[in-house]
Amino acid sequence: MATEEAAAAASEIPAEEAPAAEKVPHKLQRKWTFWYDNLSKSKQGAAWGSSMRKAYTFDTVEEFWCLYDQIFRPSKFPTNADFHLFRAGVEPKWEDPECANGGKWAVNCSKNVNMDNMWLETLMALIGEQFDEADEICGVVASLRQRQDKISLWTKTAANEAVQMGVGRKWKEIIDVTDKIYYSFHDDSKSQKGGSKGRYGV
């Protein structure tokens, strides 16, 4: 009888009183780092990227939401700044070995209308490993400008057209864009030979 009473009492324990073991953070498959570059504070003549700063590295779902809600939401960003989310250990620079032979998909957007949503959907897709070509992706950049904001998805093997097209199609689906988007090689961007529309389009 005592056993039955104990079982009945246990079944009435509120969910919030459940053992602490159930509150273990949800680990991500890999670590990610937020970077920040306030271009308006760059000294004249300074090398590109000299004002870029590593902000936070995280590897749990809980850390991500805390950082996103408090800091890394585009509607909170100042104009003329870049925010990045890249795989830990990869710097958001063309010179980084993981990025050197890569390129980027880019889409223009409005900070006031859809940038928050497109940025968040992209971040969740990255940390949630939603891309079949996840190992190909270096990270994503949100660029805030006076005239036109932009989000760019960086990948590491620009010459592999099949892989890049797969990434591009998936990203369009994730951010719910119907207009055509284009992929440019970092080498073309550096030499100014790539043209405004890039090499691939989906």
C-alpha positions as CSV (number, residue, x, y, z in Angstrom):
1,M,0.0,0.0,0.0
2,A,2.8,2.4,0.9
3,T,4.5,1.7,-2.4
4,E,1.3,2.6,-4.3
5,E,0.9,5.8,-2.3
6,A,4.6,6.7,-3.1
7,A,4.0,6.1,-6.8
8,A,0.9,8.2,-6.8
9,A,2.7,11.0,-5.0
10,A,5.6,10.9,-7.4
11,S,3.3,11.1,-10.4
12,E,2.0,14.4,-9.0
13,I,5.4,16.2,-8.8
14,P,5.2,19.3,-11.0
15,A,7.4,19.3,-14.2
16,E,9.5,22.2,-12.9
17,E,10.6,20.1,-10.0
18,A,12.1,17.4,-12.3
19,P,15.7,16.3,-11.6
20,A,18.4,18.8,-12.7
21,A,19.8,16.2,-15.1
22,E,17.0,17.0,-17.5
23,K,18.3,20.6,-17.8
24,V,21.6,19.6,-19.4
25,P,22.4,22.1,-22.3
26,H,21.7,20.9,-25.8
27,K,25.1,20.5,-27.4
28,L,25.6,21.5,-31.1
29,Q,27.4,19.3,-33.6
30,R,30.2,21.9,-33.8
31,K,31.3,25.1,-32.2
32,W,30.5,28.5,-33.8
33,T,31.9,32.0,-33.3
34,F,30.2,35.4,-33.7
35,W,32.4,38.2,-35.0
36,Y,31.8,41.9,-35.2
37,D,33.3,44.6,-37.5
38,N,32.3,48.2,-36.9
39,L,33.5,49.8,-40.2
40,S,32.6,53.3,-39.1
41,K,35.3,53.1,-36.5
42,S,38.0,51.9,-38.9
43,K,41.0,54.2,-39.2
44,Q,41.5,55.7,-42.6
45,G,44.0,53.7,-44.6
46,A,43.8,50.7,-42.2
47,A,43.9,47.2,-43.7
48,W,40.5,45.5,-44.4
49,G,39.5,43.5,-41.4
50,S,41.8,45.3,-38.9
51,S,38.7,46.4,-36.9
52,M,37.1,43.0,-36.9
53,R,36.8,41.4,-33.4
54,K,35.9,37.9,-32.2
55,A,32.9,38.3,-30.0
56,Y,31.7,34.9,-28.6
57,T,32.2,31.2,-29.3
58,F,29.4,28.8,-28.3
59,D,28.4,25.2,-28.7
60,T,25.0,24.9,-27.1
61,V,21.5,25.8,-28.2
62,E,21.0,27.8,-25.0
63,E,24.1,29.9,-25.5
64,F,23.0,30.7,-29.1
65,W,19.5,32.0,-28.0
66,C,21.0,34.1,-25.2
67,L,23.5,35.7,-27.6
68,Y,21.0,36.2,-30.4
69,D,18.3,37.7,-28.2
70,Q,20.6,40.0,-26.4
71,I,23.0,41.1,-29.1
72,F,23.1,39.6,-32.6
73,R,19.7,40.7,-34.0
74,P,20.1,42.8,-37.2
75,S,17.4,45.3,-36.1
76,K,19.7,46.2,-33.2
77,F,22.8,46.6,-35.4
78,P,24.3,50.0,-36.2
79,T,24.6,51.0,-39.8
80,N,27.9,50.4,-41.5
81,A,28.8,47.3,-39.5
82,D,29.3,43.6,-40.3
83,F,28.2,40.7,-38.1
84,H,29.5,37.2,-38.8
85,L,28.7,33.7,-37.6
86,F,31.5,31.3,-38.7
87,R,32.6,27.9,-37.7
88,A,35.0,28.1,-34.8
89,G,38.6,28.3,-36.0
90,V,37.6,29.9,-39.3
91,E,38.2,33.7,-39.6
92,P,35.7,35.6,-41.8
93,K,38.5,36.7,-44.2
94,W,39.5,35.7,-47.7
95,E,43.0,34.9,-46.4
96,D,41.8,32.2,-44.0
97,P,42.8,28.8,-45.5
98,E,39.2,27.5,-45.2
99,C,37.9,30.5,-47.2
100,A,40.8,31.2,-49.6
101,N,39.4,29.0,-52.5
102,G,35.8,29.8,-51.8
103,G,33.1,32.3,-52.5
104,K,29.7,33.4,-51.4
105,W,26.0,33.4,-52.1
106,A,24.5,36.9,-51.5
107,V,21.0,38.4,-51.1
108,N,20.0,42.0,-50.6
109,C,17.4,42.7,-47.9
110,S,15.8,45.3,-45.8
111,K,16.7,45.7,-42.2
112,N,13.2,46.9,-41.4
113,V,11.2,44.3,-43.4
114,N,12.9,40.9,-43.6
115,M,16.5,40.9,-42.5
116,D,15.9,39.8,-38.9
117,N,13.9,36.8,-40.2
118,M,16.4,35.8,-43.0
119,W,19.3,36.1,-40.6
120,L,17.7,34.0,-37.9
121,E,16.6,31.3,-40.3
122,T,20.1,31.1,-41.7
123,L,21.7,30.9,-38.3
124,M,19.4,28.2,-37.2
125,A,20.0,26.2,-40.4
126,L,23.8,26.4,-39.8
127,I,23.9,25.4,-36.2
128,G,21.1,22.9,-36.8
129,E,23.2,21.3,-39.7
130,Q,20.3,21.6,-42.2
131,F,22.5,21.7,-45.2
132,D,23.5,18.5,-46.9
133,E,26.8,20.2,-47.7
134,A,27.3,21.4,-44.1
135,D,31.1,20.8,-44.2
136,E,31.3,23.1,-47.2
137,I,29.9,26.1,-45.4
138,C,32.3,28.5,-43.6
139,G,29.7,30.9,-42.2
140,V,27.4,33.8,-42.9
141,V,27.8,37.6,-42.9
142,A,25.1,40.3,-42.3
143,S,26.3,43.6,-43.7
144,L,24.4,46.7,-42.6
145,R,24.7,49.7,-45.0
146,Q,22.9,53.0,-45.4
147,R,21.5,52.2,-48.9
148,Q,21.2,48.4,-48.9
149,D,21.7,45.6,-46.4
150,K,23.0,42.2,-47.5
151,I,23.4,38.7,-46.2
152,S,26.2,36.5,-47.6
153,L,26.7,32.8,-47.1
154,W,30.4,31.9,-47.5
155,T,31.5,28.4,-48.7
156,K,35.0,27.0,-49.2
157,T,35.2,25.3,-52.6
158,A,34.0,27.8,-55.2
159,A,35.0,25.7,-58.2
160,N,32.7,22.8,-57.3
161,E,29.6,24.1,-59.1
162,A,27.4,21.1,-58.2
163,V,28.0,21.6,-54.5
164,Q,27.5,25.4,-54.6
165,M,24.2,25.0,-56.5
166,G,23.0,22.6,-53.9
167,V,23.9,25.1,-51.1
168,G,22.3,27.9,-53.0
169,R,19.0,26.1,-53.6
170,K,18.8,25.0,-50.0
171,W,19.5,28.5,-48.7
172,K,16.9,30.1,-51.0
173,E,14.4,27.6,-49.5
174,I,15.4,28.4,-45.9
175,I,15.2,32.2,-46.3
176,D,12.1,32.0,-48.5
177,V,13.5,34.1,-51.4
178,T,11.9,33.9,-54.9
179,D,14.2,36.3,-56.8
180,K,17.3,34.8,-58.3
181,I,20.5,34.9,-56.2
182,Y,24.1,34.7,-57.3
183,Y,27.3,33.2,-56.2
184,S,30.7,35.0,-56.6
185,F,34.2,33.7,-56.2
186,H,36.3,35.5,-53.6
187,D,39.1,35.6,-56.2
188,D,36.8,37.5,-58.6
189,S,35.8,39.9,-55.8
190,K,39.4,40.6,-55.0
191,S,40.4,41.3,-58.6
192,Q,37.1,43.0,-59.5
193,K,36.7,40.8,-62.6
194,G,33.6,38.8,-61.5
195,G,30.9,41.2,-62.4
196,S,28.0,42.1,-60.3
197,K,26.0,38.8,-60.9
198,G,28.7,36.3,-60.1
199,R,29.4,32.9,-61.6
200,Y,26.4,30.8,-60.6
201,G,22.8,31.6,-60.1
202,V,19.7,29.9,-58.7
